[in-house]
Amino acid sequence: MWITDLYSYAHSSNRGIRMVVWFNEDKETDWAVFGGVNGEGNFRYSGATYKTYSDYKSAVTRSAMLSSNSGTPRLLTDLQFTGQ
């Protein structure tokens, strides 16, 4: 699947990619890995059901990815990220 291919490409040691930003929108194609019209899985929250892709969850939970967990130290400050 293309999600797995994207993250495999990003994880390749010779690429130097340090961050992947996801455009979670259902636009000209279904880029939404959470809440779009496609996906093989479902996630229920507060009575609502959202379509999901299990490949996305597998990719972002790999050990090479930093978590969004607030306990994980940042590699860049907000100012560094914006180039200041």
HTML snippet that shows the backbone in 3Dmol.js (N, CA, C, O; Angstrom):
<script src="https://3Dmol.org/build/3Dmol-min.js"></script>
<div id="view" style="width:600px;height:400px;position:relative"></div>
<script>
const pdb = `
ATOM      1  N   MET A   1       0.840  -1.176   0.000  1.00  0.00           N
ATOM      2  CA  MET A   1       0.000   0.000   0.000  1.00  0.00           C
ATOM      3  C   MET A   1       0.890   1.245   0.000  1.00  0.00           C
ATOM      4  O   MET A   1       2.024   1.203   0.477  1.00  0.00           O
ATOM      5  N   TRP A   2       0.383   2.326  -0.525  1.00  0.00           N
ATOM      6  CA  TRP A   2       1.180   3.545  -0.684  1.00  0.00           C
ATOM      7  C   TRP A   2       1.604   4.153   0.644  1.00  0.00           C
ATOM      8  O   TRP A   2       2.639   4.817   0.699  1.00  0.00           O
ATOM      9  N   ILE A   3       0.853   3.955   1.701  1.00  0.00           N
ATOM     10  CA  ILE A   3       1.242   4.491   3.017  1.00  0.00           C
ATOM     11  C   ILE A   3       2.502   3.780   3.504  1.00  0.00           C
ATOM     12  O   ILE A   3       3.439   4.423   3.978  1.00  0.00           O
ATOM     13  N   THR A   4       2.522   2.467   3.388  1.00  0.00           N
ATOM     14  CA  THR A   4       3.699   1.691   3.770  1.00  0.00           C
ATOM     15  C   THR A   4       4.900   2.087   2.923  1.00  0.00           C
ATOM     16  O   THR A   4       6.009   2.224   3.439  1.00  0.00           O
ATOM     17  N   ASP A   5       4.683   2.270   1.621  1.00  0.00           N
ATOM     18  CA  ASP A   5       5.774   2.674   0.723  1.00  0.00           C
ATOM     19  C   ASP A   5       6.344   4.030   1.127  1.00  0.00           C
ATOM     20  O   ASP A   5       7.561   4.210   1.135  1.00  0.00           O
ATOM     21  N   LEU A   6       5.480   4.982   1.463  1.00  0.00           N
ATOM     22  CA  LEU A   6       5.938   6.313   1.876  1.00  0.00           C
ATOM     23  C   LEU A   6       6.835   6.229   3.104  1.00  0.00           C
ATOM     24  O   LEU A   6       7.927   6.798   3.116  1.00  0.00           O
ATOM     25  N   TYR A   7       6.385   5.528   4.129  1.00  0.00           N
ATOM     26  CA  TYR A   7       7.172   5.449   5.356  1.00  0.00           C
ATOM     27  C   TYR A   7       8.417   4.598   5.195  1.00  0.00           C
ATOM     28  O   TYR A   7       9.421   4.865   5.855  1.00  0.00           O
ATOM     29  N   SER A   8       8.390   3.588   4.346  1.00  0.00           N
ATOM     30  CA  SER A   8       9.601   2.823   4.056  1.00  0.00           C
ATOM     31  C   SER A   8      10.626   3.726   3.379  1.00  0.00           C
ATOM     32  O   SER A   8      11.815   3.665   3.691  1.00  0.00           O
ATOM     33  N   TYR A   9      10.168   4.558   2.459  1.00  0.00           N
ATOM     34  CA  TYR A   9      11.050   5.518   1.794  1.00  0.00           C
ATOM     35  C   TYR A   9      11.647   6.488   2.814  1.00  0.00           C
ATOM     36  O   TYR A   9      12.849   6.753   2.791  1.00  0.00           O
ATOM     37  N   ALA A  10      10.819   7.010   3.698  1.00  0.00           N
ATOM     38  CA  ALA A  10      11.278   7.972   4.708  1.00  0.00           C
ATOM     39  C   ALA A  10      12.268   7.332   5.682  1.00  0.00           C
ATOM     40  O   ALA A  10      13.189   8.003   6.147  1.00  0.00           O
ATOM     41  N   HIS A  11      12.096   6.063   5.995  1.00  0.00           N
ATOM     42  CA  HIS A  11      12.958   5.377   6.959  1.00  0.00           C
ATOM     43  C   HIS A  11      14.285   4.924   6.366  1.00  0.00           C
ATOM     44  O   HIS A  11      15.196   4.552   7.106  1.00  0.00           O
ATOM     45  N   SER A  12      14.407   4.950   5.057  1.00  0.00           N
ATOM     46  CA  SER A  12      15.655   4.518   4.430  1.00  0.00           C
ATOM     47  C   SER A  12      16.806   5.347   4.980  1.00  0.00           C
ATOM     48  O   SER A  12      16.732   6.575   5.011  1.00  0.00           O
ATOM     49  N   SER A  13      17.855   4.686   5.409  1.00  0.00           N
ATOM     50  CA  SER A  13      18.955   5.371   6.092  1.00  0.00           C
ATOM     51  C   SER A  13      19.682   6.384   5.213  1.00  0.00           C
ATOM     52  O   SER A  13      20.279   7.325   5.736  1.00  0.00           O
ATOM     53  N   ASN A  14      19.649   6.220   3.924  1.00  0.00           N
ATOM     54  CA  ASN A  14      20.371   7.137   3.048  1.00  0.00           C
ATOM     55  C   ASN A  14      19.535   8.344   2.618  1.00  0.00           C
ATOM     56  O   ASN A  14      20.017   9.152   1.824  1.00  0.00           O
ATOM     57  N   ARG A  15      18.338   8.495   3.096  1.00  0.00           N
ATOM     58  CA  ARG A  15      17.456   9.586   2.687  1.00  0.00           C
ATOM     59  C   ARG A  15      17.663  10.850   3.522  1.00  0.00           C
ATOM     60  O   ARG A  15      17.525  11.957   3.001  1.00  0.00           O
ATOM     61  N   GLY A  16      17.982  10.707   4.776  1.00  0.00           N
ATOM     62  CA  GLY A  16      18.169  11.865   5.643  1.00  0.00           C
ATOM     63  C   GLY A  16      16.866  12.548   6.037  1.00  0.00           C
ATOM     64  O   GLY A  16      16.887  13.687   6.503  1.00  0.00           O
ATOM     65  N   ILE A  17      15.747  11.883   5.862  1.00  0.00           N
ATOM     66  CA  ILE A  17      14.449  12.471   6.218  1.00  0.00           C
ATOM     67  C   ILE A  17      14.258  12.388   7.715  1.00  0.00           C
ATOM     68  O   ILE A  17      14.384  11.313   8.300  1.00  0.00           O
ATOM     69  N   ARG A  18      13.953  13.514   8.341  1.00  0.00           N
ATOM     70  CA  ARG A  18      13.809  13.577   9.790  1.00  0.00           C
ATOM     71  C   ARG A  18      12.363  13.812  10.222  1.00  0.00           C
ATOM     72  O   ARG A  18      12.038  13.666  11.400  1.00  0.00           O
ATOM     73  N   MET A  19      11.489  14.176   9.273  1.00  0.00           N
ATOM     74  CA  MET A  19      10.114  14.471   9.643  1.00  0.00           C
ATOM     75  C   MET A  19       9.182  14.160   8.465  1.00  0.00           C
ATOM     76  O   MET A  19       9.526  14.398   7.307  1.00  0.00           O
ATOM     77  N   VAL A  20       8.014  13.629   8.779  1.00  0.00           N
ATOM     78  CA  VAL A  20       6.953  13.443   7.792  1.00  0.00           C
ATOM     79  C   VAL A  20       5.735  14.174   8.326  1.00  0.00           C
ATOM     80  O   VAL A  20       5.298  13.939   9.453  1.00  0.00           O
ATOM     81  N   VAL A  21       5.193  15.059   7.510  1.00  0.00           N
ATOM     82  CA  VAL A  21       3.989  15.802   7.884  1.00  0.00           C
ATOM     83  C   VAL A  21       2.852  15.277   7.021  1.00  0.00           C
ATOM     84  O   VAL A  21       2.985  15.167   5.802  1.00  0.00           O
ATOM     85  N   TRP A  22       1.748  14.958   7.652  1.00  0.00           N
ATOM     86  CA  TRP A  22       0.640  14.354   6.933  1.00  0.00           C
ATOM     87  C   TRP A  22      -0.449  15.374   6.624  1.00  0.00           C
ATOM     88  O   TRP A  22      -0.879  16.128   7.497  1.00  0.00           O
ATOM     89  N   PHE A  23      -0.884  15.384   5.376  1.00  0.00           N
ATOM     90  CA  PHE A  23      -1.994  16.217   4.908  1.00  0.00           C
ATOM     91  C   PHE A  23      -3.252  15.361   5.000  1.00  0.00           C
ATOM     92  O   PHE A  23      -3.613  14.682   4.039  1.00  0.00           O
ATOM     93  N   ASN A  24      -3.912  15.390   6.138  1.00  0.00           N
ATOM     94  CA  ASN A  24      -5.050  14.514   6.407  1.00  0.00           C
ATOM     95  C   ASN A  24      -6.341  15.128   5.853  1.00  0.00           C
ATOM     96  O   ASN A  24      -7.196  15.591   6.609  1.00  0.00           O
ATOM     97  N   GLU A  25      -6.466  15.122   4.532  1.00  0.00           N
ATOM     98  CA  GLU A  25      -7.632  15.694   3.880  1.00  0.00           C
ATOM     99  C   GLU A  25      -8.188  14.723   2.851  1.00  0.00           C
ATOM    100  O   GLU A  25      -7.444  13.975   2.216  1.00  0.00           O
ATOM    101  N   ASP A  26      -9.476  14.747   2.701  1.00  0.00           N
ATOM    102  CA  ASP A  26     -10.170  13.990   1.673  1.00  0.00           C
ATOM    103  C   ASP A  26     -10.444  14.985   0.552  1.00  0.00           C
ATOM    104  O   ASP A  26     -11.501  15.617   0.521  1.00  0.00           O
ATOM    105  N   LYS A  27      -9.499  15.123  -0.360  1.00  0.00           N
ATOM    106  CA  LYS A  27      -9.537  16.167  -1.376  1.00  0.00           C
ATOM    107  C   LYS A  27      -9.627  15.547  -2.761  1.00  0.00           C
ATOM    108  O   LYS A  27     -10.549  14.774  -3.022  1.00  0.00           O
ATOM    109  N   GLU A  28      -8.684  15.866  -3.670  1.00  0.00           N
ATOM    110  CA  GLU A  28      -8.719  15.300  -5.023  1.00  0.00           C
ATOM    111  C   GLU A  28      -8.538  13.783  -5.007  1.00  0.00           C
ATOM    112  O   GLU A  28      -8.943  13.077  -5.930  1.00  0.00           O
ATOM    113  N   THR A  29      -7.926  13.313  -3.941  1.00  0.00           N
ATOM    114  CA  THR A  29      -7.869  11.880  -3.654  1.00  0.00           C
ATOM    115  C   THR A  29      -7.989  11.765  -2.135  1.00  0.00           C
ATOM    116  O   THR A  29      -7.866  12.766  -1.429  1.00  0.00           O
ATOM    117  N   ASP A  30      -8.220  10.594  -1.641  1.00  0.00           N
ATOM    118  CA  ASP A  30      -8.412  10.445  -0.200  1.00  0.00           C
ATOM    119  C   ASP A  30      -7.067  10.362   0.509  1.00  0.00           C
ATOM    120  O   ASP A  30      -6.518   9.274   0.685  1.00  0.00           O
ATOM    121  N   TRP A  31      -6.537  11.511   0.917  1.00  0.00           N
ATOM    122  CA  TRP A  31      -5.281  11.573   1.677  1.00  0.00           C
ATOM    123  C   TRP A  31      -5.543  11.334   3.164  1.00  0.00           C
ATOM    124  O   TRP A  31      -4.600  11.134   3.931  1.00  0.00           O
ATOM    125  N   ALA A  32      -6.776  11.351   3.568  1.00  0.00           N
ATOM    126  CA  ALA A  32      -7.101  11.229   4.987  1.00  0.00           C
ATOM    127  C   ALA A  32      -6.911   9.788   5.450  1.00  0.00           C
ATOM    128  O   ALA A  32      -7.583   8.877   4.968  1.00  0.00           O
ATOM    129  N   VAL A  33      -5.990   9.594   6.389  1.00  0.00           N
ATOM    130  CA  VAL A  33      -5.800   8.262   6.960  1.00  0.00           C
ATOM    131  C   VAL A  33      -6.687   8.085   8.187  1.00  0.00           C
ATOM    132  O   VAL A  33      -6.769   7.002   8.766  1.00  0.00           O
ATOM    133  N   PHE A  34      -7.337   9.156   8.562  1.00  0.00           N
ATOM    134  CA  PHE A  34      -8.257   9.112   9.692  1.00  0.00           C
ATOM    135  C   PHE A  34      -9.455  10.002   9.352  1.00  0.00           C
ATOM    136  O   PHE A  34      -9.324  11.223   9.255  1.00  0.00           O
ATOM    137  N   GLY A  35     -10.611   9.384   9.176  1.00  0.00           N
ATOM    138  CA  GLY A  35     -11.826  10.158   8.961  1.00  0.00           C
ATOM    139  C   GLY A  35     -12.182  10.438   7.518  1.00  0.00           C
ATOM    140  O   GLY A  35     -13.124  11.185   7.256  1.00  0.00           O
ATOM    141  N   GLY A  36     -11.446   9.853   6.558  1.00  0.00           N
ATOM    142  CA  GLY A  36     -11.793  10.025   5.151  1.00  0.00           C
ATOM    143  C   GLY A  36     -12.906   9.068   4.757  1.00  0.00           C
ATOM    144  O   GLY A  36     -13.520   8.432   5.613  1.00  0.00           O
ATOM    145  N   VAL A  37     -13.163   8.970   3.465  1.00  0.00           N
ATOM    146  CA  VAL A  37     -14.224   8.078   3.001  1.00  0.00           C
ATOM    147  C   VAL A  37     -13.738   6.648   2.815  1.00  0.00           C
ATOM    148  O   VAL A  37     -14.543   5.718   2.769  1.00  0.00           O
ATOM    149  N   ASN A  38     -12.419   6.466   2.707  1.00  0.00           N
ATOM    150  CA  ASN A  38     -11.855   5.130   2.504  1.00  0.00           C
ATOM    151  C   ASN A  38     -11.170   4.624   3.767  1.00  0.00           C
ATOM    152  O   ASN A  38     -11.136   5.308   4.790  1.00  0.00           O
ATOM    153  N   GLY A  39     -10.634   3.432   3.678  1.00  0.00           N
ATOM    154  CA  GLY A  39      -9.953   2.804   4.812  1.00  0.00           C
ATOM    155  C   GLY A  39     -10.604   1.476   5.108  1.00  0.00           C
ATOM    156  O   GLY A  39     -11.797   1.286   4.874  1.00  0.00           O
ATOM    157  N   GLU A  40      -9.805   0.553   5.629  1.00  0.00           N
ATOM    158  CA  GLU A  40     -10.357  -0.775   5.892  1.00  0.00           C
ATOM    159  C   GLU A  40     -10.740  -0.965   7.351  1.00  0.00           C
ATOM    160  O   GLU A  40     -11.321  -1.989   7.709  1.00  0.00           O
ATOM    161  N   GLY A  41     -10.425   0.000   8.191  1.00  0.00           N
ATOM    162  CA  GLY A  41     -10.743  -0.119   9.610  1.00  0.00           C
ATOM    163  C   GLY A  41     -11.686   0.966  10.077  1.00  0.00           C
ATOM    164  O   GLY A  41     -11.960   1.929   9.361  1.00  0.00           O
ATOM    165  N   ASN A  42     -12.174   0.795  11.282  1.00  0.00           N
ATOM    166  CA  ASN A  42     -13.058   1.780  11.895  1.00  0.00           C
ATOM    167  C   ASN A  42     -12.561   2.119  13.292  1.00  0.00           C
ATOM    168  O   ASN A  42     -12.019   1.266  13.995  1.00  0.00           O
ATOM    169  N   PHE A  43     -12.749   3.362  13.681  1.00  0.00           N
ATOM    170  CA  PHE A  43     -12.420   3.819  15.019  1.00  0.00           C
ATOM    171  C   PHE A  43     -13.638   4.556  15.551  1.00  0.00           C
ATOM    172  O   PHE A  43     -14.169   5.450  14.893  1.00  0.00           O
ATOM    173  N   ARG A  44     -14.076   4.180  16.739  1.00  0.00           N
ATOM    174  CA  ARG A  44     -15.243   4.828  17.340  1.00  0.00           C
ATOM    175  C   ARG A  44     -14.796   5.706  18.491  1.00  0.00           C
ATOM    176  O   ARG A  44     -13.988   5.305  19.328  1.00  0.00           O
ATOM    177  N   TYR A  45     -15.343   6.925  18.515  1.00  0.00           N
ATOM    178  CA  TYR A  45     -15.028   7.861  19.588  1.00  0.00           C
ATOM    179  C   TYR A  45     -16.237   8.751  19.815  1.00  0.00           C
ATOM    180  O   TYR A  45     -16.742   9.375  18.882  1.00  0.00           O
ATOM    181  N   SER A  46     -16.690   8.807  21.033  1.00  0.00           N
ATOM    182  CA  SER A  46     -17.829   9.641  21.427  1.00  0.00           C
ATOM    183  C   SER A  46     -19.038   9.442  20.521  1.00  0.00           C
ATOM    184  O   SER A  46     -19.706  10.402  20.139  1.00  0.00           O
ATOM    185  N   GLY A  47     -19.306   8.206  20.187  1.00  0.00           N
ATOM    186  CA  GLY A  47     -20.475   7.883  19.386  1.00  0.00           C
ATOM    187  C   GLY A  47     -20.301   8.053  17.889  1.00  0.00           C
ATOM    188  O   GLY A  47     -21.210   7.714  17.131  1.00  0.00           O
ATOM    189  N   ALA A  48     -19.167   8.564  17.438  1.00  0.00           N
ATOM    190  CA  ALA A  48     -18.907   8.734  16.008  1.00  0.00           C
ATOM    191  C   ALA A  48     -17.954   7.635  15.533  1.00  0.00           C
ATOM    192  O   ALA A  48     -17.090   7.188  16.288  1.00  0.00           O
ATOM    193  N   THR A  49     -18.112   7.204  14.286  1.00  0.00           N
ATOM    194  CA  THR A  49     -17.245   6.207  13.687  1.00  0.00           C
ATOM    195  C   THR A  49     -16.438   6.854  12.576  1.00  0.00           C
ATOM    196  O   THR A  49     -16.990   7.553  11.726  1.00  0.00           O
ATOM    197  N   TYR A  50     -15.111   6.618  12.583  1.00  0.00           N
ATOM    198  CA  TYR A  50     -14.197   7.179  11.597  1.00  0.00           C
ATOM    199  C   TYR A  50     -13.519   6.050  10.842  1.00  0.00           C
ATOM    200  O   TYR A  50     -13.131   5.045  11.438  1.00  0.00           O
ATOM    201  N   LYS A  51     -13.372   6.212   9.521  1.00  0.00           N
ATOM    202  CA  LYS A  51     -12.641   5.248   8.705  1.00  0.00           C
ATOM    203  C   LYS A  51     -11.138   5.452   8.953  1.00  0.00           C
ATOM    204  O   LYS A  51     -10.686   6.587   9.102  1.00  0.00           O
ATOM    205  N   THR A  52     -10.373   4.366   8.996  1.00  0.00           N
ATOM    206  CA  THR A  52      -8.933   4.438   9.254  1.00  0.00           C
ATOM    207  C   THR A  52      -8.184   3.449   8.363  1.00  0.00           C
ATOM    208  O   THR A  52      -8.770   2.535   7.784  1.00  0.00           O
ATOM    209  N   TYR A  53      -6.867   3.664   8.272  1.00  0.00           N
ATOM    210  CA  TYR A  53      -5.974   2.735   7.568  1.00  0.00           C
ATOM    211  C   TYR A  53      -5.029   2.128   8.593  1.00  0.00           C
ATOM    212  O   TYR A  53      -4.310   2.850   9.283  1.00  0.00           O
ATOM    213  N   SER A  54      -5.029   0.804   8.693  1.00  0.00           N
ATOM    214  CA  SER A  54      -4.129   0.139   9.639  1.00  0.00           C
ATOM    215  C   SER A  54      -2.665   0.325   9.240  1.00  0.00           C
ATOM    216  O   SER A  54      -1.790   0.317  10.106  1.00  0.00           O
ATOM    217  N   ASP A  55      -2.383   0.491   7.950  1.00  0.00           N
ATOM    218  CA  ASP A  55      -1.003   0.706   7.502  1.00  0.00           C
ATOM    219  C   ASP A  55      -0.413   1.981   8.089  1.00  0.00           C
ATOM    220  O   ASP A  55       0.778   2.028   8.394  1.00  0.00           O
ATOM    221  N   TYR A  56      -1.228   3.007   8.249  1.00  0.00           N
ATOM    222  CA  TYR A  56      -0.743   4.257   8.833  1.00  0.00           C
ATOM    223  C   TYR A  56      -0.339   4.037  10.294  1.00  0.00           C
ATOM    224  O   TYR A  56       0.738   4.458  10.715  1.00  0.00           O
ATOM    225  N   LYS A  57      -1.198   3.384  11.050  1.00  0.00           N
ATOM    226  CA  LYS A  57      -0.888   3.116  12.455  1.00  0.00           C
ATOM    227  C   LYS A  57       0.387   2.277  12.577  1.00  0.00           C
ATOM    228  O   LYS A  57       1.233   2.553  13.429  1.00  0.00           O
ATOM    229  N   SER A  58       0.526   1.264  11.737  1.00  0.00           N
ATOM    230  CA  SER A  58       1.731   0.433  11.762  1.00  0.00           C
ATOM    231  C   SER A  58       2.973   1.252  11.453  1.00  0.00           C
ATOM    232  O   SER A  58       4.015   1.067  12.082  1.00  0.00           O
ATOM    233  N   ALA A  59       2.866   2.157  10.487  1.00  0.00           N
ATOM    234  CA  ALA A  59       4.025   2.953  10.070  1.00  0.00           C
ATOM    235  C   ALA A  59       4.460   3.936  11.150  1.00  0.00           C
ATOM    236  O   ALA A  59       5.653   4.052  11.428  1.00  0.00           O
ATOM    237  N   VAL A  60       3.523   4.638  11.757  1.00  0.00           N
ATOM    238  CA  VAL A  60       3.901   5.673  12.719  1.00  0.00           C
ATOM    239  C   VAL A  60       4.260   5.124  14.087  1.00  0.00           C
ATOM    240  O   VAL A  60       4.803   5.852  14.918  1.00  0.00           O
ATOM    241  N   THR A  61       3.972   3.874  14.335  1.00  0.00           N
ATOM    242  CA  THR A  61       4.351   3.285  15.615  1.00  0.00           C
ATOM    243  C   THR A  61       5.677   2.530  15.535  1.00  0.00           C
ATOM    244  O   THR A  61       6.094   1.909  16.512  1.00  0.00           O
ATOM    245  N   ARG A  62       6.345   2.579  14.373  1.00  0.00           N
ATOM    246  CA  ARG A  62       7.667   1.964  14.261  1.00  0.00           C
ATOM    247  C   ARG A  62       8.646   2.704  15.160  1.00  0.00           C
ATOM    248  O   ARG A  62       8.480   3.892  15.438  1.00  0.00           O
ATOM    249  N   SER A  63       9.653   1.995  15.602  1.00  0.00           N
ATOM    250  CA  SER A  63      10.594   2.567  16.566  1.00  0.00           C
ATOM    251  C   SER A  63      11.376   3.754  16.003  1.00  0.00           C
ATOM    252  O   SER A  63      11.885   4.565  16.776  1.00  0.00           O
ATOM    253  N   ALA A  64      11.483   3.876  14.692  1.00  0.00           N
ATOM    254  CA  ALA A  64      12.233   4.985  14.099  1.00  0.00           C
ATOM    255  C   ALA A  64      11.464   6.301  14.151  1.00  0.00           C
ATOM    256  O   ALA A  64      12.049   7.364  13.942  1.00  0.00           O
ATOM    257  N   MET A  65      10.174   6.247  14.422  1.00  0.00           N
ATOM    258  CA  MET A  65       9.350   7.454  14.455  1.00  0.00           C
ATOM    259  C   MET A  65       9.268   8.003  15.876  1.00  0.00           C
ATOM    260  O   MET A  65       9.158   7.245  16.840  1.00  0.00           O
ATOM    261  N   LEU A  66       9.323   9.315  15.995  1.00  0.00           N
ATOM    262  CA  LEU A  66       9.109   9.942  17.287  1.00  0.00           C
ATOM    263  C   LEU A  66       7.622  10.018  17.551  1.00  0.00           C
ATOM    264  O   LEU A  66       6.836  10.272  16.639  1.00  0.00           O
ATOM    265  N   SER A  67       7.244   9.806  18.756  1.00  0.00           N
ATOM    266  CA  SER A  67       5.845   9.846  19.143  1.00  0.00           C
ATOM    267  C   SER A  67       5.383  11.278  19.357  1.00  0.00           C
ATOM    268  O   SER A  67       6.197  12.176  19.574  1.00  0.00           O
ATOM    269  N   SER A  68       4.087  11.485  19.296  1.00  0.00           N
ATOM    270  CA  SER A  68       3.528  12.782  19.648  1.00  0.00           C
ATOM    271  C   SER A  68       3.341  12.898  21.160  1.00  0.00           C
ATOM    272  O   SER A  68       2.802  13.891  21.650  1.00  0.00           O
ATOM    273  N   ASN A  69       3.780  11.899  21.883  1.00  0.00           N
ATOM    274  CA  ASN A  69       3.709  11.895  23.337  1.00  0.00           C
ATOM    275  C   ASN A  69       4.432  13.121  23.890  1.00  0.00           C
ATOM    276  O   ASN A  69       5.578  13.384  23.525  1.00  0.00           O
ATOM    277  N   SER A  70       3.775  13.860  24.757  1.00  0.00           N
ATOM    278  CA  SER A  70       4.380  15.081  25.296  1.00  0.00           C
ATOM    279  C   SER A  70       5.617  14.792  26.139  1.00  0.00           C
ATOM    280  O   SER A  70       6.396  15.707  26.406  1.00  0.00           O
ATOM    281  N   GLY A  71       5.817  13.558  26.562  1.00  0.00           N
ATOM    282  CA  GLY A  71       7.000  13.195  27.323  1.00  0.00           C
ATOM    283  C   GLY A  71       8.236  12.993  26.453  1.00  0.00           C
ATOM    284  O   GLY A  71       9.349  12.890  26.967  1.00  0.00           O
ATOM    285  N   THR A  72       8.041  12.935  25.137  1.00  0.00           N
ATOM    286  CA  THR A  72       9.160  12.770  24.221  1.00  0.00           C
ATOM    287  C   THR A  72       9.828  14.123  24.004  1.00  0.00           C
ATOM    288  O   THR A  72       9.158  15.071  23.596  1.00  0.00           O
ATOM    289  N   PRO A  73      11.119  14.238  24.263  1.00  0.00           N
ATOM    290  CA  PRO A  73      11.776  15.538  24.066  1.00  0.00           C
ATOM    291  C   PRO A  73      11.783  15.940  22.603  1.00  0.00           C
ATOM    292  O   PRO A  73      11.920  15.099  21.714  1.00  0.00           O
ATOM    293  N   ARG A  74      11.633  17.240  22.364  1.00  0.00           N
ATOM    294  CA  ARG A  74      11.634  17.762  20.999  1.00  0.00           C
ATOM    295  C   ARG A  74      13.049  17.798  20.444  1.00  0.00           C
ATOM    296  O   ARG A  74      14.016  18.020  21.172  1.00  0.00           O
ATOM    297  N   LEU A  75      13.148  17.577  19.150  1.00  0.00           N
ATOM    298  CA  LEU A  75      14.436  17.726  18.478  1.00  0.00           C
ATOM    299  C   LEU A  75      14.673  19.185  18.121  1.00  0.00           C
ATOM    300  O   LEU A  75      15.815  19.643  18.108  1.00  0.00           O
ATOM    301  N   LEU A  76      13.596  19.921  17.832  1.00  0.00           N
ATOM    302  CA  LEU A  76      13.670  21.335  17.472  1.00  0.00           C
ATOM    303  C   LEU A  76      12.686  22.130  18.315  1.00  0.00           C
ATOM    304  O   LEU A  76      11.610  21.640  18.657  1.00  0.00           O
ATOM    305  N   THR A  77      13.056  23.342  18.644  1.00  0.00           N
ATOM    306  CA  THR A  77      12.095  24.239  19.282  1.00  0.00           C
ATOM    307  C   THR A  77      11.166  24.785  18.202  1.00  0.00           C
ATOM    308  O   THR A  77      11.431  24.612  17.012  1.00  0.00           O
ATOM    309  N   ASP A  78      10.094  25.433  18.601  1.00  0.00           N
ATOM    310  CA  ASP A  78       9.187  26.058  17.631  1.00  0.00           C
ATOM    311  C   ASP A  78       9.930  27.095  16.792  1.00  0.00           C
ATOM    312  O   ASP A  78       9.704  27.196  15.586  1.00  0.00           O
ATOM    313  N   LEU A  79      10.815  27.867  17.427  1.00  0.00           N
ATOM    314  CA  LEU A  79      11.580  28.898  16.696  1.00  0.00           C
ATOM    315  C   LEU A  79      12.535  28.258  15.683  1.00  0.00           C
ATOM    316  O   LEU A  79      12.653  28.744  14.559  1.00  0.00           O
ATOM    317  N   GLN A  80      13.209  27.186  16.065  1.00  0.00           N
ATOM    318  CA  GLN A  80      14.103  26.507  15.133  1.00  0.00           C
ATOM    319  C   GLN A  80      13.323  25.937  13.953  1.00  0.00           C
ATOM    320  O   GLN A  80      13.777  25.995  12.810  1.00  0.00           O
ATOM    321  N   PHE A  81      12.148  25.386  14.241  1.00  0.00           N
ATOM    322  CA  PHE A  81      11.322  24.804  13.188  1.00  0.00           C
ATOM    323  C   PHE A  81      10.925  25.854  12.160  1.00  0.00           C
ATOM    324  O   PHE A  81      10.864  25.559  10.966  1.00  0.00           O
ATOM    325  N   THR A  82      10.656  27.074  12.608  1.00  0.00           N
ATOM    326  CA  THR A  82      10.262  28.143  11.689  1.00  0.00           C
ATOM    327  C   THR A  82      11.460  28.859  11.098  1.00  0.00           C
ATOM    328  O   THR A  82      11.288  29.833  10.366  1.00  0.00           O
ATOM    329  N   GLY A  83      12.669  28.406  11.394  1.00  0.00           N
ATOM    330  CA  GLY A  83      13.868  28.984  10.794  1.00  0.00           C
ATOM    331  C   GLY A  83      14.382  30.223  11.477  1.00  0.00           C
ATOM    332  O   GLY A  83      15.156  30.975  10.885  1.00  0.00           O
ATOM    333  N   GLN A  84      13.976  30.460  12.703  1.00  0.00           N
ATOM    334  CA  GLN A  84      14.413  31.674  13.424  1.00  0.00           C
ATOM    335  C   GLN A  84      15.527  31.365  14.396  1.00  0.00           C
ATOM    336  O   GLN A  84      16.014  32.263  15.083  1.00  0.00           O
TER     337      GLN A  84
END
`;
const viewer = $3Dmol.createViewer("view");
viewer.addModel(pdb, "pdb");
viewer.setStyle({}, {cartoon: {color: "spectrum"}});
viewer.zoomTo();
viewer.render();
</script>
